[in-house]
Amino acid sequence: QIRDWVPFRPWYLDEMIRRDGLGDETSNPSPCCKMCPPTDSNRPASFRCMDCDGCSLLCEDCMVRDHRCRCLHAVERWNGKYFERTSLSALGLIVHLGHHGEKCPNAGRQVDKFIVGHVNGFHEVNVIFCACVSEHDGLVPDWAQLMRYGWFPATRQRIATAFTFRMLEFFHELTLQAKTSLHDFHKTLSRITDNSGVGTTRNCYKQLTVVMRQWRNLKLFKRNGRGHESKDMDTMKEGSCVVECAACPHPGRNLPENWADAPSHIAWMYVLYLMLDANFRLKLKDRGFHDVDLIAGCGYFVEDTKYQAFLREIGDQHEVNTCSAEHKAIRNANVPHGGYLASGTAACLCNRHLLVRANGLADLQKGEKYCSMDYILLCTLIGTSVAVFLTYDIACQYSKHFARRVAEFPPCMRLDVARVDSIRWAIPKKHWRVHGEKGHSQFSLNYLPYSGRTYGEGIETGWSHMNPVSMSTKEMAPSSRREVIDDHWNSWNWQKTLGFGTLFLRNLRTAREMCEKQEAIFSEFTRTFPSEMIARWQAKVEHWEANPSLHDDPFVEDAKAMTLKDIKLKLATEEALDVAHGIPSPHEVSASAFLQIGLELEDAQCALRVRAKERRSVADLATLQTKRNTLANRIIAWRKIQEVYMPCTVALLNTWTASNVVINHYNDNNSDGDDVVQAHAEEIPLFLPSSLPFNLRSDNSLATLLEKEGRLRLAIADDSLTNIRRLRRTMAGISQFKQVNVSGAGQKSNTRIQNLFSRFKDRVTAAAMRYRAAYAALNIIQPPGDWTTRLQVLADKDITGPGKDDDEQPLGEGHHEISWIWRIARLVSNNSADEVNVEEFNQSMEIEWMKTRARARRWSEEVQLIQEEMRRVIDFFEWKAKWWHQRVGQRENVTLALSSGLAGYAEKQASMYEELSLKFYNMWVPDLMIHHLLAQSVTARAASQTTQRHQIRDPVEQSSDDDQTSDSGMST
């Protein structure tokens, strides 16, 4: 589009410049006003309005008369050379208050050069106040007259400045969306007013800061129905002026009447999912400011006076870490922050929908202390009765003495013992990997039952929304800062609510698709195991799910398979039996020991090849040469044993020696006694049985050696995969530790971690080379063997896990397809044929079965939970609409005009919630009906809605229907 526009750019520029002249009136040396009556048609026209589209030139009188109700338009005058800025007040326009623009019969005081801020700049206007006494209102104060005109006064006495409602509304939405500071907005209006530097514009920034704070507060109270109540605003309930989450459970609003008596397989959906976190960017400098608190805990921040008193009473706490992982939350808890009243902000949000909870914010004094996190959690749970599922980065530590800490709080904030014990704890999914699997599966959202596909990390997106505001708020007074942050969170919550329609629909489609896929995988996987083994596994995982702390963790790998050392011992035992039966060994070194040494030499050659490719200093080259000499001597010694077990290799070695100029070291009569090998030690062929040509390899004399090498190669392959898995787990922990605890700590720390990571990566590469060599040998020794059902070609893309790597697609654990190296069954020799032991194979797949089951269960739970959340949203909107309908006429002893405004706003809010309910319902119903997720009875909604819709079923009813469907053999 820009490319097509470029040829027309000169014409566009000409049209813009043309507007700075008289335009179509250029041909007329004395243009006349076209709005004047015919009797005055010769009046010269030299004024134009910059805010009226297509406005022609007008005379002075017509310009004033036409803009009587548009007194804040910008006007220019043609001075014979160019258009210069002027004002309607300079042309004689006077704003008459109290009579819809008409002159007041009892005019009050007049204020000239009254400053009004508008979206198009600052204006000087002439204002005359009304002095009439009405029957209902009496003498209306000057500030009230301005409010009724749509101008917000900067003061109540001797008013000289005001700002239009439209301007305040515009900036309010602008700062909530774009995070524009009030200072930048004021500067922008000043530049719009006059950006030439010639004129002067009065500085109204201080007045604007006061008015904007008042505007925010009044809008907050208006949206939450405070104006419809007769109670004093100073008696507001804490946490009453917030946007609540419509999808979270609220007894009496969006839960069934019998929700508390629901069976366990239904009651889990009536749980409140919460998450805790802290943000150390939302700081507050100590500038000695003291201001008035306008909301006093009725928003998202806790009431500050009581909170500060609690912190003083609780005293200083030192957090002790007993977890194997080190986290910022633990380190920052004990870090002092001098020069700041608040080192950050702690927050509690609903986990699944990311809305901030009422009284879910508090300023941190000295880091992320448990007392601060406890305080906001207990404050936000006041008045709730549903069960709680809480995630926190350090839940494994935070939950340990939670009950003891709760007992130290005031009685009004304490939770009863039963409810404290019923809280379920989890660690967000990304942070869980840092803690590691050992002892932490009970905190994993992937393994805990009834957690659905809850992520736990969504609060980070909320912080990214708020961080741009921190540059302004850290300079504010404490109360002003809390009000601004509250305002932005209100906007965040409301926008999240408006997004529920598309969010839940998208999530339901994904969950349904993944549920079908994972359940099919799980069913197919389960059928490959004996039923008694499945029953044993099922009982094991169910016992763990019922009480993880009392049972062994079923998701931690238990390495019970035979290793290379086991194979070596078994071969040595077999050879000892051969000697006992009178079968002597042809050499004092047994055949298995001979092969083991040869395989060790092969590994040493691989290591030297890797080392030789690296660029090193002279000292390193000397060390490399020493290792080569040592390896060459070991090969020479091993050759003499090879002559006994594999005499056919002598001719092969002679041929290779002739082509590579190697001095023959097989000559026992060599007088010099020096065996000089000119080729590098890592390049010398070992001629192990599997590497021989087919005609030699097929000789019966080598059958026993080939059989033993095959068994050793299988063990090496298994050991190599074990090493790869172990090293990959270590690398994953290093990577996560670097991201969470080292990033930003300096180059030295980052370099040290990177070097450690590189060393482990080299070890993985060496283990992969070892496996590939064993795999290639097995393909020669036993091409159709049973090992082919277990082992596969190891590609670079297979060396991943555990979990997802950083460069993988951004999909969660539920989408992840684990590499085959983590599902491999290990070899156990049970007889001479070395068949795979079925029992051992099954046992080795136990953990993978557990994880596959967990994925299927979590997706199935997610489908149920999203449907329940959809139902709750619809019910909450309808409850909210009724709540607003009930506000009509609630306030008594008010004027008719105020009563009309109260009723009109309440009906508008009620209609909005009804329309949202209808919109979401119509958005969700087609998908739900296709998959038989709705009841078939059609019910009428509100009387104002003529559309009939299917009612979303209550989960209890749905469960009973599902049970009947399952009994009939049909899938839901």
KAZILIN-V200469 format. One record per helix or strand of 3 or more residues. SS is the DSSP state (A for helix, B for strand). FROM is the first residue (numbers start at 1). TO is the last residue. Records with the same first field share a line. If there is no record, write none. Layout:
SS = FROM-TO + FROM-TO
//
This chain:
A = 2-6 + 9-18 + 23-27 + 38-40 + 60-66 + 142-149 + 165-178 + 182-193 + 205-223 + 226-228 + 233-235 + 259-261 + 264-270 + 304-314 + 328-334 + 370-381 + 395-398 + 402-406 + 411-413 + 417-422 + 429-435 + 441-443 + 459-467 + 470-473 + 478-498 + 500-526 + 531-546 + 548-550 + 564-580 + 591-612 + 618-645 + 649-660 + 681-683 + 689-691 + 694-697 + 700-742 + 747-781 + 786-789 + 796-798 + 813-815 + 820-822 + 838-844 + 846-887 + 896-930 + 955-967
B = 47-49 + 75-78 + 83-86 + 94-96 + 107-118 + 121-130 + 151-153 + 161-164 + 271-279 + 340-342 + 344-350 + 356-364 + 387-392 + 424-427 + 938-940 + 948-950
//
